Amino acid sequence: QVQVVESGGGWVQPGGSLRLSCVASGITFSVYDVGWYRQVPGKEREMVAVFKVSGNINYGDFVKGRFTISRDNTKNTAYLQMNMMNSEDTAVYYCKAELLPGGVSYWGQGTQVTVAS
């Protein structure tokens, strides 16, 4: 049984930082691209960052150097370090493990991130 579980969400003040974690089980994590996505009510889910098996990393335009994605294949875990956060970063953050672009993929249940004073 495949599981993808996010953690680390919560409340943070503007300008603050959070670190999200994504743990996958039931798959060979090292051969999956892993990405972070976010969604707010009424809007489409958008890509935050993707760390591909090839080593390539892509970020959404809005990241602007504030976030860093990393992965530790020995722990089947991906991370998203978020710094200099603002209210527009408030969303549910999801982790996705994808076997090649367009291949089988697995989503986590999401973790809520709220940026507010």
Rosetta blueprint (number, residue, H / E / L):
1 Q L
2 V L
3 Q E
4 V E
5 V E
6 E E
7 S E
8 G L
9 G L
10 G E
11 W E
12 V E
13 Q L
14 P L
15 G L
16 G L
17 S L
18 L E
19 R E
20 L E
21 S E
22 C E
23 V E
24 A E
25 S E
26 G L
27 I L
28 T L
29 F H
30 S H
31 V H
32 Y L
33 D E
34 V E
35 G E
36 W E
37 Y E
38 R E
39 Q E
40 V L
41 P L
42 G L
43 K L
44 E L
45 R L
46 E E
47 M E
48 V E
49 A E
50 V E
51 F E
52 K L
53 V L
54 S L
55 G L
56 N L
57 I E
58 N E
59 Y E
60 G L
61 D H
62 F H
63 V H
64 K L
65 G L
66 R L
67 F E
68 T E
69 I E
70 S E
71 R E
72 D E
73 N L
74 T L
75 K L
76 N L
77 T E
78 A E
79 Y E
80 L E
81 Q E
82 M E
83 N L
84 M L
85 M L
86 N L
87 S H
88 E H
89 D H
90 T L
91 A E
92 V E
93 Y E
94 Y E
95 C E
96 K E
97 A E
98 E E
99 L L
100 L L
101 P L
102 G L
103 G L
104 V L
105 S E
106 Y E
107 W E
108 G L
109 Q L
110 G L
111 T E
112 Q E
113 V E
114 T E
115 V E
116 A L
117 S L
